[in-house]
Amino acid sequence: MAILRANNNTLSSVTALPFATGGLVKLNTTNITSSTALITFDNTLISDTYNKYILEYEGLKPVTDNVYIRSRYSTDNGSSFLTGTFNYGYQYSALGSASSGGSGGTHSNYARNDYGTGNDANYPFAGTFHINGMRDSGSYLSIRHEWIMKNQGNLTYVSQEGWVLENASVINFMEWSFSSGNIADGTFTLYGLTK
């Protein structure tokens, strides 16, 4: 089982985006080119320097068809993970049709979505996670995700979804994986928003 761990030792440079107000800083880019169980971002990247994190990804594809993207969070740099209920909701539109809708529910221990991802060649899966409350002991962890993806049934969707974990712990580690099988391909770029 291969694991990619992103930290400052793998950075060639840190780049501030000129259009960003409040100091949006590129912290790490990880390009997955072979089957990998998960990707992590540790306490060398997640610190009190930033009060919000943005994770951009593109070209994401699972090894296994019809699996779900998910994340989990740690206060001790990945030695253990927060447990509990992630309250979840989403809105979607099918591209090329009038189909749209939304719903909600809960997931245990992971911020997991409800869309089974396809793994055929050229299936698009790209999006952005906005992660708030990771370094604030007075705020719950909240995550917003916007993306476009083609599912295992060959239908393409655009969606916005969100999660809240009612836990105000100070988090210094996050892990991303699929609900089953490995990550086959994808590029992840993590940004921090300075205080």
C-alpha positions as CSV (number, residue, x, y, z in Angstrom):
1,M,0.0,0.0,0.0
2,A,1.6,3.2,-1.2
3,I,1.0,6.4,0.8
4,L,2.0,9.9,-0.3
5,R,2.8,12.3,2.6
6,A,3.0,16.0,1.7
7,N,5.3,18.2,3.9
8,N,7.6,21.1,3.6
9,N,10.5,18.9,2.7
10,T,8.9,18.2,-0.7
11,L,8.3,21.9,-1.6
12,S,10.5,23.5,-4.2
13,S,9.0,27.0,-3.5
14,V,6.1,28.7,-1.8
15,T,4.2,31.0,-4.1
16,A,1.8,33.8,-3.1
17,L,-1.0,34.3,-5.6
18,P,-1.1,37.9,-6.8
19,F,-4.9,38.1,-7.1
20,A,-5.5,36.8,-3.5
21,T,-6.4,39.2,-0.7
22,G,-5.5,38.1,2.8
23,G,-2.5,36.1,1.6
24,L,-3.4,32.9,-0.2
25,V,-0.2,30.9,-0.3
26,K,0.5,27.7,-2.3
27,L,1.8,25.2,0.3
28,N,2.2,22.0,-1.7
29,T,1.5,20.2,-5.0
30,T,1.3,16.4,-5.1
31,N,1.0,14.6,-8.5
32,I,-0.2,11.0,-8.2
33,T,1.1,8.9,-11.1
34,S,0.7,5.4,-9.7
35,S,-1.8,3.6,-7.5
36,T,-1.7,5.2,-4.0
37,A,-3.9,4.4,-1.0
38,L,-4.2,8.0,0.3
39,I,-2.7,11.4,0.4
40,T,-2.0,13.3,3.6
41,F,-1.1,16.8,4.6
42,D,0.7,17.0,8.0
43,N,1.7,19.6,10.7
44,T,4.5,21.0,8.6
45,L,1.8,22.5,6.4
46,I,-1.2,22.8,8.7
47,S,-0.3,25.4,11.4
48,D,-1.4,28.6,13.1
49,T,0.0,30.6,10.2
50,Y,-3.3,29.9,8.2
51,N,-6.9,30.1,9.3
52,K,-8.4,28.4,6.2
53,Y,-7.2,25.8,3.7
54,I,-8.2,25.3,0.1
55,L,-7.4,22.0,-1.7
56,E,-7.6,22.1,-5.5
57,Y,-7.5,18.8,-7.5
58,E,-7.8,17.8,-11.1
59,G,-7.6,14.6,-13.1
60,L,-8.6,12.6,-10.1
61,K,-9.5,8.9,-10.8
62,P,-10.0,5.9,-8.6
63,V,-8.6,2.4,-9.3
64,T,-12.0,1.0,-8.4
65,D,-15.2,2.0,-10.1
66,N,-18.1,3.5,-8.1
67,V,-16.3,4.6,-5.0
68,Y,-16.6,7.8,-2.9
69,I,-14.1,10.6,-2.2
70,R,-13.6,11.1,1.6
71,S,-11.4,12.9,4.1
72,R,-10.7,12.6,7.8
73,Y,-8.8,14.8,10.4
74,S,-6.4,14.5,13.2
75,T,-5.2,16.6,16.2
76,D,-2.0,14.6,16.7
77,N,-0.4,14.6,13.3
78,G,-2.1,11.4,12.1
79,S,-1.6,9.1,15.1
80,S,-5.4,9.0,15.7
81,F,-8.4,10.6,13.9
82,L,-11.4,12.5,15.1
83,T,-14.6,10.4,15.3
84,G,-18.2,11.5,15.1
85,T,-20.9,12.4,12.8
86,F,-20.3,14.6,9.7
87,N,-23.6,16.3,8.8
88,Y,-23.8,16.3,5.0
89,G,-25.8,18.0,2.3
90,Y,-25.6,18.6,-1.5
91,Q,-27.1,20.2,-4.5
92,Y,-26.5,18.9,-8.0
93,S,-27.3,19.4,-11.7
94,A,-26.7,16.9,-14.5
95,L,-24.8,18.4,-17.4
96,G,-26.7,18.2,-20.7
97,S,-30.1,17.6,-19.1
98,A,-32.7,19.3,-16.9
99,S,-32.1,16.9,-14.0
100,S,-31.2,18.6,-10.7
101,G,-31.9,18.2,-7.0
102,G,-30.3,17.8,-3.6
103,S,-30.4,16.0,-0.3
104,G,-28.6,15.4,2.9
105,G,-27.7,12.9,5.6
106,T,-24.9,11.9,7.9
107,H,-21.6,10.0,7.6
108,S,-19.5,8.6,10.5
109,N,-15.9,9.5,11.0
110,Y,-15.3,10.6,7.4
111,A,-16.4,13.6,5.4
112,R,-17.6,11.3,2.5
113,N,-19.7,12.3,-0.4
114,D,-22.7,10.3,-2.0
115,Y,-21.6,10.3,-5.6
116,G,-20.0,7.1,-7.0
117,T,-17.1,8.1,-9.2
118,G,-16.3,6.4,-12.5
119,N,-12.9,5.2,-13.4
120,D,-13.1,4.9,-17.2
121,A,-10.5,6.7,-19.3
122,N,-10.9,10.5,-19.6
123,Y,-13.6,10.7,-16.9
124,P,-13.4,14.2,-15.5
125,F,-13.2,14.7,-11.8
126,A,-12.0,18.1,-10.7
127,G,-12.9,20.4,-7.9
128,T,-12.1,22.5,-4.8
129,F,-12.4,21.9,-1.1
130,H,-12.7,24.9,1.3
131,I,-11.8,23.8,4.8
132,N,-12.6,26.0,7.7
133,G,-12.2,25.8,11.5
134,M,-9.1,23.5,11.5
135,R,-7.0,25.8,13.7
136,D,-9.8,27.4,15.8
137,S,-10.8,25.8,19.1
138,G,-13.9,28.0,19.1
139,S,-15.2,26.8,15.8
140,Y,-16.5,23.6,14.3
141,L,-14.8,22.0,11.3
142,S,-16.7,22.9,8.1
143,I,-16.0,21.8,4.5
144,R,-17.4,23.1,1.3
145,H,-16.8,21.2,-2.0
146,E,-17.5,22.3,-5.6
147,W,-16.8,19.8,-8.4
148,I,-17.5,18.3,-11.8
149,M,-17.4,14.6,-12.2
150,K,-18.6,11.7,-14.4
151,N,-20.1,8.8,-12.4
152,Q,-19.9,5.1,-13.0
153,G,-23.1,5.3,-15.1
154,N,-21.5,7.6,-17.6
155,L,-23.4,10.7,-16.4
156,T,-21.7,14.0,-15.8
157,Y,-22.6,16.2,-12.8
158,V,-21.8,19.6,-11.3
159,S,-22.4,19.8,-7.5
160,Q,-21.8,21.7,-4.4
161,E,-21.8,19.8,-1.1
162,G,-20.8,20.5,2.5
163,W,-20.0,18.9,5.8
164,V,-19.9,20.0,9.4
165,L,-18.3,18.0,12.2
166,E,-19.4,19.4,15.6
167,N,-16.0,19.2,17.1
168,A,-13.9,22.3,17.8
169,S,-10.5,20.6,18.2
170,V,-7.4,22.2,16.7
171,I,-6.5,20.0,13.7
172,N,-3.0,19.6,12.3
173,F,-3.4,16.7,9.8
174,M,-5.8,15.6,7.1
175,E,-6.1,12.5,5.0
176,W,-7.8,12.0,1.6
177,S,-8.8,8.6,0.1
178,F,-11.6,6.8,-1.7
179,S,-14.1,4.6,0.2
180,S,-12.5,1.5,-1.4
181,G,-9.4,0.9,-3.5
182,N,-6.6,3.3,-4.3
183,I,-6.2,6.6,-6.1
184,A,-5.1,5.9,-9.6
185,D,-4.3,9.4,-10.8
186,G,-4.7,13.1,-9.9
187,T,-3.0,16.3,-8.9
188,F,-3.7,17.9,-5.5
189,T,-2.6,21.5,-4.6
190,L,-3.0,22.8,-1.1
191,Y,-3.2,26.5,-0.3
192,G,-3.4,28.3,3.0
193,L,-5.1,31.6,3.7
194,T,-2.9,33.7,6.1
195,K,-4.5,35.4,9.1
